[in-house]
Amino acid sequence: MQLINHTLKHYAGSKEPVAKSQNKMNITILTGAGISAESGLKTFRDSNGLWEGHDVMEVATPEGFARNPALVLEFYNQRRRQLLEVKPNAAHLALAQLQEKHNVHIITQNVDDLHERAGSNKVIHLHGELLKVRSCGNIKNIKHWDKDIIVGDVCEKGHQWRPHIVWFGEAVPAMDEAITIVEKADAVIIVGTSMQVYPAAGLMQYAPEHAKLYFVDPNPSLSSNDTLTVIAENATTGVAKVIEMIEK
């Protein structure tokens, strides 16, 4: 998952401007763990590099899965159970409502389905989806899954099911589509992500020169400038302020 700028530029290409109705903007939303944290989902990992007491390399890599599949499956079982207990918050709902007036695409680093449950219908998951599994024998064999996965749960061809998650060291299949969407944006709203980790951090460089950028985070790593407006607030209050700015 960790990509550098010159690698991302490999994807770039000239695109024709997308046609849009008068006053209807192409708005791209980039979201991270901060937006879901306000629904009660824990963020990706602690400052000490541990995720729920586990080394992330043990529970979020193909090598870790090969060494101890039962541990990895149970780790994601716990995440899935937690997800099924929470609900979208005001930020998720506000972004969903924004699509009633504008052409809105959401590109999220989150593996939860809170954007979809809030009503957003154009969502790209860069890092996969917790409520889906895929076959270890065929990366295109993907199905919805909302219960625990255990060793021995296999597809019709006998291959173990695994979480449909992009682990460290794996390719990010949705990257091409995400770049194309950002290249057509009139406005980009970044919510709940530090913009320090690739590939998501590299997406900003593909925004057109005319695009207005907004960054919502209680502890922003960026500062406002001519094209970037920083709102140092949580997602639930910051997103509302950004939408108000756009509507004006």
Buried (B, 14 or more C-beta within 10 A) or exposed (E): BEBEEEEBEEBEEEEEEEEEEEEEBBBBBBBBBBBBBBBEBEEBBEEEEEBEEBEBBBBBBBEBBEEBBEEBBBBBBEBBEBBEEBEBBBBBBBBBBBBEBBBBBBBBBBBBBBBBBBBBEBBBBBBBBBBBBBBBEEEEBBEEBEEEBEEEBEBEEEBBBBBBBBBEEBEBEBBEBBBBBBBBBBBBBBBBBBBEBBBBBBBBEBBBEEBBBBBBBEEBEBEBEEEBBBBEBBBBBBBBBBBEBBEE
